[in-house]
């Protein structure tokens, strides 16, 4: 693999050896077969072992679902995750990632909308899955954190269930066991089927730029292209080739999130790296003990996680001599955090920018930048960007403000079941982000055009929160906004108007939301007011709520 962008490289050339993600996977496994691909709880899985497991599972998939069927995956970072993803892709299925912390309501929406036929969920989410309407699902497969970890996995499962009590009681009728499926199909062979690179590989759910939860259709071509784009955007020292030292990358972000999915399941896999999967990064002492054992070259995280590490004295004592690239994404990185990071680790945060709809990478700061500038860098390979004003006219002036639009091979095919694909007839996607571009082509984000709230790198859509709050019998109407928060960039705040004669405390409303929303979506602040600011037609003016 080349260490720099070859002169006059054509876009079509990046697909010459990989006609789809099955070829992509097989070629990587063949090239790096003796290396460790993934590590979890100090247990490694080589590229060759990953290949065997994936082929066994692909064989099971081929006997239990039709090509093109949707396979939902509801798991934290664990060894089974990449095996299920690649197994589904090799069998021609479409992967639907689901946050394992979702509530019943959130899970049901994704399952129903995606029409998923098979659901893989870890046992810790069993109670939610067991209580959900699974009408569209034909099979549920239960996984455990200890799967594929050998004898150590049995001990880990015991700790998870009995000591940490992370698996509540549940009942799922006719649920299958992942470990039993793997044992039963261990000796099965799998012959690759014909898969077009324009076939859907992922339905990755996002609120997009409209705030309505929907699935972005990411094709085999999208993911392969973005993997190569990310490869050329990152430091060549990370991709030294078969004869050089293997890259060790720390993966604390959830693989079901498009950022970590691309970086660790595809980019690092493509280049022969080892991804160390962190199942619970909130357990900082355990997380840092893993970092201490590994002289890592790369770590991907969001600003809040970088900040949490920097505030830990044990982290500051680690050996950072091998660290090449700390990749920051998912949310804007704060200059203060970047400055502290450089002081502690002597490395510069590489800020990257992307969206679910762009697989995700759009741009990245230069890997050899001498200092953090706040820029999200320049466009990735084969990527065009432009700024447009409110009249959809292209803005060409340096440092002028406009909506960032993107065109390239990583841009999604469209939104699942949505008439407006989100991509215009010329292939341009409007990001909903307001930006400027300087004379050297560096992009700087200014603000978001829409009202999306970002909490620790995760998107929160006011419409969804408002819908839940409005269900409370005491609430007449409400409005939701994001407010500044030192720890998570933004926090969710709700303004509520109560029905006459009703009483409700902020704590009671927050508790009500906890039953229906994932933790990061739950309002942190509640304020009761007599009337919401509205337009003449009755639409709540969120911008005026922000000035209250």
C-alpha positions as CSV (number, residue, x, y, z in Angstrom):
1,X,0.0,0.0,0.0
2,X,1.3,3.4,-0.9
3,X,2.3,5.7,1.9
4,X,1.3,8.9,0.0
5,X,-1.3,9.8,-2.6
6,X,0.0,8.6,-5.9
7,X,0.3,11.3,-8.6
8,X,-2.8,11.4,-10.8
9,X,-4.6,8.7,-8.8
10,X,-8.0,8.1,-10.4
11,X,-11.1,7.5,-8.2
12,X,-11.9,4.2,-10.1
13,X,-8.4,2.8,-9.2
14,X,-9.3,2.5,-5.5
15,X,-11.9,-0.1,-6.4
16,X,-9.7,-2.3,-8.7
17,X,-8.8,-4.9,-6.1
18,X,-12.0,-4.6,-4.0
19,X,-15.3,-4.9,-5.9
20,X,-17.2,-4.9,-2.6
21,X,-16.7,-5.2,1.1
22,X,-16.4,-8.9,1.0
23,X,-13.3,-8.6,-1.2
24,X,-12.1,-5.8,1.0
25,X,-12.3,-8.1,4.0
26,X,-10.8,-11.1,2.3
27,X,-7.8,-9.2,0.9
28,X,-7.0,-7.6,4.3
29,X,-7.2,-10.9,6.1
30,X,-4.9,-12.6,3.5
31,X,-2.4,-9.7,3.6
32,X,-2.3,-9.5,7.4
33,X,-3.3,-13.0,8.4
34,X,-0.8,-13.5,11.2
35,X,-1.4,-10.1,12.9
36,X,-3.9,-9.4,15.6
37,X,-7.0,-7.6,14.2
38,X,-9.0,-7.0,17.4
39,X,-8.2,-7.3,21.1
40,X,-10.7,-7.2,24.0
41,X,-10.0,-7.9,27.6
42,X,-6.4,-8.7,26.7
43,X,-7.5,-11.5,24.3
44,X,-6.5,-11.1,20.7
45,X,-8.2,-12.3,17.5
46,X,-5.9,-12.6,14.5
47,X,-6.9,-11.6,10.9
48,X,-6.9,-15.3,10.1
49,X,-9.2,-16.2,13.0
50,X,-11.5,-13.3,12.2
51,X,-11.7,-14.6,8.7
52,X,-12.7,-18.1,10.0
53,X,-15.3,-16.7,12.3
54,X,-16.8,-14.4,9.7
55,X,-17.0,-17.2,7.1
56,X,-18.7,-19.5,9.6
57,X,-21.3,-16.8,10.4
58,X,-21.8,-15.8,6.8
59,X,-22.6,-19.5,6.1
60,X,-25.3,-19.3,8.8
61,X,-26.7,-16.1,7.4
62,X,-27.0,-17.6,3.9
63,X,-29.2,-20.3,5.3
64,X,-31.4,-18.1,7.4
65,X,-32.1,-14.9,5.4
66,X,-32.3,-13.7,1.9
67,X,-29.6,-11.6,0.3
68,X,-30.4,-7.9,1.1
69,X,-32.2,-8.7,4.4
70,X,-31.6,-6.1,7.1
71,X,-29.5,-7.3,10.1
72,X,-29.8,-5.2,13.3
73,X,-26.9,-5.1,15.7
74,X,-27.4,-3.9,19.2
75,X,-24.0,-4.4,21.0
76,X,-21.3,-2.4,22.8
77,X,-17.7,-2.8,21.8
78,X,-17.1,-6.6,22.1
79,X,-15.3,-9.2,20.1
80,X,-18.5,-10.5,18.4
81,X,-19.3,-7.1,16.9
82,X,-16.9,-7.0,13.9
83,X,-17.6,-10.7,13.2
84,X,-21.3,-10.0,13.0
85,X,-20.8,-7.0,10.8
86,X,-18.5,-8.6,8.3
87,X,-20.4,-11.9,8.4
88,X,-23.6,-10.0,7.4
89,X,-21.8,-8.0,4.7
90,X,-20.2,-11.1,3.2
91,X,-23.6,-12.8,3.0
92,X,-25.0,-9.8,1.2
93,X,-27.0,-8.5,4.1
94,X,-27.5,-4.8,5.1
95,X,-26.3,-3.9,8.6
96,X,-28.5,-1.7,10.9
97,X,-26.6,-0.4,13.9
98,X,-28.6,0.2,17.1
99,X,-27.4,1.9,20.3
100,X,-27.5,-0.9,23.0
101,X,-28.7,1.8,25.5
102,X,-31.8,2.5,23.5
103,X,-35.2,2.4,25.2
104,X,-38.0,0.2,24.0
105,X,-39.6,3.0,22.1
106,X,-36.4,4.0,20.3
107,X,-35.6,0.3,19.4
108,X,-39.1,-0.3,18.0
109,X,-38.8,2.7,15.7
110,X,-35.6,1.5,14.1
111,X,-36.7,-2.1,13.8
112,X,-40.0,-1.2,12.3
113,X,-38.6,1.4,9.9
114,X,-35.6,-0.7,8.8
115,X,-37.7,-3.9,8.5
116,X,-34.9,-5.8,10.1
117,X,-35.3,-9.6,9.9
118,X,-32.5,-10.6,12.3
119,X,-31.5,-8.8,15.5
120,X,-28.2,-9.5,17.3
121,X,-28.3,-8.1,20.8
122,X,-26.0,-8.4,23.8
123,X,-27.7,-9.9,26.8
124,X,-27.5,-6.7,28.8
125,X,-30.1,-5.2,26.4
126,X,-32.2,-8.4,26.7
127,X,-34.8,-6.8,29.0
128,X,-35.5,-3.9,26.5
129,X,-35.6,-6.3,23.6
130,X,-37.8,-8.7,25.4
131,X,-40.3,-6.0,26.2
132,X,-40.3,-4.6,22.6
133,X,-42.6,-5.3,19.7
134,X,-40.5,-7.5,17.5
135,X,-43.2,-8.1,14.8
136,X,-40.8,-7.5,11.9
137,X,-38.0,-9.6,13.3
138,X,-37.8,-13.3,12.4
139,X,-34.8,-14.2,14.6
140,X,-33.1,-12.8,17.8
141,X,-29.6,-13.8,18.5
142,X,-28.1,-13.2,22.0
143,X,-24.5,-12.4,22.4
144,X,-22.3,-12.0,25.5
145,X,-19.3,-9.8,26.3
146,X,-17.3,-13.0,26.7
147,X,-18.1,-14.5,23.2
148,X,-15.0,-15.4,21.2
149,X,-12.7,-14.8,24.2
150,X,-12.2,-18.5,25.1
151,X,-12.1,-19.6,28.7
152,X,-11.5,-16.0,29.9
153,X,-14.8,-15.2,28.3
154,X,-16.6,-17.4,30.8
155,X,-15.0,-15.5,33.7
156,X,-15.9,-12.2,32.2
157,X,-19.5,-13.2,31.7
158,X,-19.7,-14.3,35.3
159,X,-18.3,-10.9,36.5
160,X,-20.7,-9.0,34.2
161,X,-23.8,-11.0,35.4
162,X,-23.1,-11.7,39.0
163,X,-20.8,-9.1,40.3
164,X,-21.5,-6.0,38.2
165,X,-25.1,-7.1,37.7
166,X,-25.3,-5.6,34.2
167,X,-27.7,-8.2,32.9
168,X,-31.2,-7.8,34.2
169,X,-33.7,-10.6,34.1
170,X,-35.3,-11.0,30.7
171,X,-37.3,-13.3,28.5
172,X,-37.1,-13.4,24.7
173,X,-39.1,-16.2,23.0
174,X,-37.1,-18.5,20.8
175,X,-33.9,-16.5,21.1
176,X,-30.8,-18.1,19.7
177,X,-27.3,-18.2,21.2
178,X,-24.5,-16.6,19.2
179,X,-21.9,-19.0,20.7
180,X,-24.0,-22.0,19.7
181,X,-24.4,-20.7,16.2
182,X,-20.6,-20.3,15.9
183,X,-19.9,-23.8,17.2
184,X,-22.5,-25.4,14.9
185,X,-21.1,-23.6,11.9
186,X,-17.4,-23.6,12.8
187,X,-16.5,-26.1,10.0
188,X,-18.8,-24.6,7.4
189,X,-17.2,-23.0,4.3
190,X,-18.6,-20.0,2.6
191,X,-18.2,-19.0,-1.1
192,X,-18.5,-15.3,-1.8
193,X,-21.6,-14.3,-3.7
194,X,-21.9,-11.6,-6.2
195,X,-22.5,-8.2,-4.5
196,X,-22.7,-4.9,-6.4
197,X,-20.6,-2.1,-4.9
198,X,-23.8,0.0,-5.2
199,X,-25.7,-2.4,-2.9
200,X,-26.6,-1.1,0.6
201,X,-24.1,-2.1,3.2
202,X,-25.5,-0.1,6.1
203,X,-28.7,1.7,7.1
204,X,-27.1,4.1,9.5
205,X,-29.8,5.9,11.5
206,X,-29.5,9.6,12.0
207,X,-31.6,12.7,12.4
208,X,-29.9,14.1,9.3
209,X,-30.4,17.8,8.7
210,X,-34.2,17.7,9.2
211,X,-34.4,16.3,12.7
212,X,-36.5,13.3,11.7
213,X,-34.9,10.0,12.5
214,X,-34.1,8.1,9.3
215,X,-31.6,5.6,7.9
216,X,-28.8,6.9,5.6
217,X,-28.2,4.3,2.9
218,X,-24.4,3.7,2.8
219,X,-23.3,1.4,0.0
220,X,-20.3,-0.9,-0.3
221,X,-18.8,1.8,-2.6
222,X,-19.3,4.5,0.0
223,X,-17.6,2.6,2.8
224,X,-14.7,1.4,0.6
225,X,-14.1,4.8,-0.7
226,X,-14.2,6.5,2.7
227,X,-11.7,3.9,4.1
228,X,-9.2,4.8,1.4
229,X,-9.9,8.5,1.8
230,X,-9.2,8.1,5.6
231,X,-6.1,6.1,4.8
232,X,-4.6,8.9,2.7
233,X,-5.7,11.5,5.3
234,X,-3.9,9.9,8.2
235,X,-0.2,9.8,9.0
236,X,1.7,7.3,6.7
237,X,3.5,6.0,9.8
238,X,0.2,4.3,10.8
239,X,0.2,2.3,7.6
240,X,3.8,1.1,7.3
241,X,3.1,-2.2,5.5
242,X,3.6,-5.9,6.4
243,X,7.2,-5.6,7.4
244,X,6.9,-2.7,9.7
245,X,5.7,-2.4,13.3
246,X,1.9,-2.9,13.6
247,X,-0.2,0.0,14.5
248,X,-1.9,-0.3,17.9
249,X,-5.1,1.8,18.0
250,X,-7.3,2.3,21.0
251,X,-11.1,2.2,20.3
252,X,-13.1,3.6,23.3
253,X,-15.9,5.0,21.1
254,X,-18.8,2.7,20.3
255,X,-18.4,0.8,17.0
256,X,-22.1,1.3,16.3
257,X,-21.3,5.0,15.8
258,X,-20.2,5.9,12.3
259,X,-16.9,7.5,13.4
260,X,-15.5,4.5,15.2
261,X,-17.0,2.1,12.7
262,X,-15.1,3.7,9.9
263,X,-11.8,4.2,11.8
264,X,-11.6,0.8,13.5
265,X,-13.7,-1.7,11.6
266,X,-12.5,-0.5,8.2
267,X,-9.6,1.9,8.0
268,X,-7.4,0.1,10.6
269,X,-8.5,-3.2,9.2
270,X,-7.6,-2.1,5.7
271,X,-4.1,-1.2,6.7
272,X,-3.4,-4.1,9.0
273,X,-3.7,-2.4,12.4
274,X,-4.8,-3.8,15.7
275,X,-7.8,-2.2,17.4
276,X,-8.1,-2.6,21.1
277,X,-11.8,-2.5,21.9
278,X,-12.8,-0.7,25.1
279,X,-16.1,-2.1,26.2
280,X,-16.8,0.5,29.0
281,X,-14.7,3.7,28.6
282,X,-16.6,5.2,31.5
283,X,-14.7,2.9,33.9
284,X,-11.6,5.2,33.7
285,X,-9.4,3.2,36.1
286,X,-9.9,0.1,33.9
287,X,-9.6,2.0,30.7
288,X,-6.3,3.6,31.8
289,X,-4.9,0.3,33.0
290,X,-5.4,-1.0,29.4
291,X,-3.7,2.1,28.0
292,X,-0.8,1.5,30.4
293,X,-0.3,-2.1,29.0
294,X,-0.1,-0.9,25.4
295,X,2.3,1.6,23.8
296,X,-0.4,2.8,21.5
297,X,0.1,4.7,18.2
298,X,-3.5,6.0,17.8
299,X,-6.5,6.8,19.8
300,X,-9.9,8.0,18.5
301,X,-12.2,10.0,20.8
302,X,-14.5,12.9,21.3
303,X,-13.6,16.1,23.1
304,X,-15.3,15.0,26.4
305,X,-13.4,11.8,26.6
306,X,-10.1,13.5,25.9
307,X,-11.0,15.9,28.7
308,X,-11.9,13.2,31.1
309,X,-8.5,11.5,30.5
310,X,-6.6,14.7,30.9
311,X,-8.2,15.2,34.3
312,X,-6.9,11.8,35.5
313,X,-3.5,11.8,37.3
314,X,-2.8,8.2,36.3
315,X,-3.3,9.0,32.6
316,X,-0.8,11.8,32.8
317,X,1.9,9.3,33.9
318,X,1.5,7.0,30.8
319,X,4.2,6.5,28.2
320,X,3.1,8.5,25.1
321,X,6.3,8.0,23.1
322,X,4.6,5.8,20.4
323,X,1.6,8.1,20.0
324,X,1.3,9.3,16.4
325,X,-2.3,10.4,15.9
326,X,-5.0,11.3,18.4
327,X,-8.0,11.6,16.1
328,X,-10.7,13.9,17.4
329,X,-14.2,13.7,15.9
330,X,-17.9,13.4,16.6
331,X,-18.1,16.9,18.1
332,X,-16.0,20.1,18.0
333,X,-12.8,19.9,19.9
334,X,-12.2,22.8,22.4
335,X,-8.9,24.7,22.0
336,X,-8.4,24.4,25.8
337,X,-8.6,20.6,25.6
338,X,-6.3,20.5,22.6
339,X,-3.8,22.7,24.4
340,X,-3.8,20.4,27.5
341,X,-3.5,17.3,25.4
342,X,-0.4,18.6,23.6
343,X,1.1,19.6,27.0
344,X,0.5,16.1,28.5
345,X,1.2,13.9,25.4
346,X,3.3,16.0,23.2
347,X,1.0,15.2,20.3
348,X,-1.4,17.4,18.3
349,X,-5.0,16.5,18.1
350,X,-6.0,15.8,14.5
351,X,-9.5,17.2,14.1
352,X,-11.7,15.5,11.5
353,X,-15.2,16.3,10.3
354,X,-17.9,14.1,8.9
355,X,-21.5,13.0,9.0
356,X,-23.4,9.8,8.9
357,X,-24.5,10.7,5.4
358,X,-20.9,10.9,4.2
359,X,-19.7,7.6,5.6
360,X,-18.5,9.8,7.6
361,X,-15.2,11.5,6.6
362,X,-15.5,14.8,4.7
363,X,-12.3,16.6,5.8
364,X,-9.4,16.3,8.2
365,X,-6.7,18.5,9.5
366,X,-3.2,17.9,8.2
367,X,-1.6,14.9,10.1
368,X,1.6,16.8,10.4
369,X,0.1,20.2,11.5
370,X,2.5,21.7,14.1
371,X,-0.4,23.0,16.3
372,X,-4.2,22.7,16.8
373,X,-5.9,25.5,14.9
374,X,-9.6,24.7,15.3
375,X,-10.0,24.0,11.6
376,X,-11.6,20.8,10.4
377,X,-9.0,20.7,7.7
378,X,-9.2,20.4,4.0
379,X,-11.4,18.0,1.9
380,X,-10.5,14.3,1.8
381,X,-9.3,12.7,-1.4
382,X,-11.9,12.9,-4.3
383,X,-14.1,15.2,-2.2
384,X,-15.5,18.6,-3.3
385,X,-16.9,21.1,-0.9
386,X,-18.6,24.5,-1.5
387,X,-20.5,27.0,0.6
388,X,-24.0,28.2,-0.4
389,X,-26.1,31.0,0.9
390,X,-29.8,30.9,1.8
391,X,-30.8,31.2,-1.9
392,X,-28.7,28.1,-2.7
393,X,-26.1,30.2,-4.6
394,X,-22.5,29.2,-4.4
395,X,-20.3,31.6,-2.3
396,X,-16.8,31.9,-3.5
397,X,-15.4,34.6,-1.3
398,X,-12.6,33.8,1.2
399,X,-13.9,33.7,4.8
400,X,-17.5,34.2,3.7
401,X,-20.1,32.4,5.7
402,X,-22.4,29.8,4.1
403,X,-23.8,26.3,4.4
404,X,-21.2,23.6,3.8
405,X,-22.1,21.3,0.9
406,X,-20.2,18.1,0.0
407,X,-19.8,15.9,-3.1
408,X,-17.8,12.7,-3.4
409,X,-17.8,8.9,-3.5
410,X,-18.5,8.7,0.2
411,X,-21.9,10.6,0.0
412,X,-24.8,8.3,0.8
413,X,-27.2,7.0,-1.8
414,X,-30.1,8.7,0.0
415,X,-32.4,8.2,3.0
416,X,-34.3,4.9,3.5
417,X,-38.0,5.3,2.7
418,X,-37.7,9.1,2.3
419,X,-38.8,10.6,-1.0
420,X,-36.3,13.5,-0.7
421,X,-32.9,11.7,-1.0
422,X,-31.0,14.5,0.6
423,X,-28.7,14.5,-2.4
424,X,-29.4,16.8,-5.4
425,X,-29.3,15.8,-9.0
426,X,-25.6,16.8,-9.2
427,X,-24.6,14.7,-6.3
428,X,-24.3,17.5,-3.7
429,X,-25.3,17.0,-0.1
430,X,-26.2,19.9,2.2
431,X,-24.7,19.3,5.6
432,X,-26.7,21.8,7.6
433,X,-23.5,23.2,9.0
434,X,-22.4,26.8,8.6
435,X,-18.8,27.3,7.8
436,X,-16.1,29.5,6.2
437,X,-13.1,28.5,4.0
438,X,-9.9,30.4,4.1
439,X,-7.5,31.2,1.3
440,X,-5.6,28.0,1.8
441,X,-8.7,25.8,1.6
442,X,-9.0,25.1,5.3
443,X,-12.6,24.8,6.6
444,X,-13.8,26.3,9.8
445,X,-17.2,25.5,11.3
446,X,-19.2,28.4,12.5
447,X,-22.5,27.0,13.7
448,X,-25.3,24.5,12.9
449,X,-28.0,25.6,10.6
450,X,-30.6,23.4,12.3
451,X,-31.4,23.0,15.9
452,X,-29.6,19.7,16.5
453,X,-28.0,19.4,19.9
454,X,-24.7,17.6,20.4
455,X,-24.1,15.8,23.7
456,X,-20.7,14.3,24.1
457,X,-20.6,13.6,20.3
458,X,-24.1,12.2,20.0
459,X,-26.9,13.8,18.1
460,X,-30.0,14.8,20.1
461,X,-33.0,16.0,18.1
462,X,-35.3,18.5,19.8
463,X,-38.4,17.1,18.0
464,X,-37.9,13.7,19.7
465,X,-37.4,15.1,23.2
466,X,-40.3,17.4,22.8
467,X,-42.5,14.5,21.7
468,X,-41.7,12.6,24.9
469,X,-42.1,15.5,27.2
470,X,-45.4,16.4,25.6
471,X,-46.7,12.9,26.4
472,X,-46.7,13.8,30.2
473,X,-50.3,14.5,31.2
474,X,-49.4,17.7,33.1
475,X,-47.5,19.3,30.1
476,X,-49.5,21.4,27.7
477,X,-46.6,22.3,25.3
478,X,-42.9,22.5,25.4
479,X,-39.7,23.5,23.6
480,X,-36.3,21.9,23.6
481,X,-32.9,23.6,23.0
482,X,-29.2,22.9,23.7
483,X,-27.4,25.0,26.2
484,X,-23.6,25.2,26.8
485,X,-22.1,22.6,29.1
486,X,-18.5,22.3,30.1
487,X,-18.4,18.6,30.3
488,X,-20.5,17.5,27.2
489,X,-20.3,20.6,24.9
490,X,-24.1,20.9,25.1
491,X,-26.8,19.8,27.5
492,X,-30.5,19.3,26.7
493,X,-32.9,21.9,28.2
494,X,-36.6,21.8,28.1
495,X,-39.0,24.7,28.6
496,X,-42.5,23.5,29.5
497,X,-45.9,25.0,29.9
498,X,-48.3,23.1,32.2
499,X,-52.0,22.7,31.9
500,X,-54.0,24.9,34.2
501,X,-54.3,23.5,37.7
502,X,-51.4,21.0,37.1
503,X,-48.2,20.8,39.2
504,X,-45.0,19.1,38.2
505,X,-41.4,19.4,39.4
506,X,-38.3,19.5,37.2
507,X,-37.1,16.3,38.9
508,X,-40.4,14.5,38.1
509,X,-40.3,15.4,34.5
510,X,-36.6,14.4,34.1
511,X,-37.4,11.0,35.7
512,X,-40.4,10.6,33.3
513,X,-38.0,11.2,30.4
514,X,-35.5,8.6,31.7
515,X,-38.1,5.9,31.1
516,X,-38.4,6.8,27.4
517,X,-35.1,8.2,26.3
518,X,-31.5,7.1,26.2
519,X,-29.5,8.8,29.0
520,X,-27.7,11.4,26.7
521,X,-31.1,12.6,25.4
522,X,-32.7,13.1,28.8
523,X,-33.0,16.8,29.7
524,X,-30.5,18.1,32.2
525,X,-32.4,21.3,32.8
526,X,-36.1,22.0,33.0
527,X,-37.7,25.4,33.2
528,X,-41.5,26.0,33.6
529,X,-42.8,29.1,31.8
530,X,-46.2,30.6,31.2
531,X,-46.0,30.8,27.4
532,X,-43.7,29.7,24.6
533,X,-42.5,32.2,22.0
534,X,-44.1,31.3,18.6
535,X,-44.4,32.5,15.0
536,X,-47.7,33.7,13.6
537,X,-48.6,30.2,12.6
538,X,-47.8,28.7,16.0
539,X,-44.4,27.3,15.5
540,X,-42.2,27.4,18.6
541,X,-39.3,29.8,18.1
542,X,-36.3,27.9,19.6
543,X,-33.9,30.7,18.8
544,X,-35.9,32.9,21.2
545,X,-35.9,30.2,23.9
546,X,-32.1,30.5,23.7
547,X,-32.2,34.1,24.6
548,X,-34.5,33.6,27.7
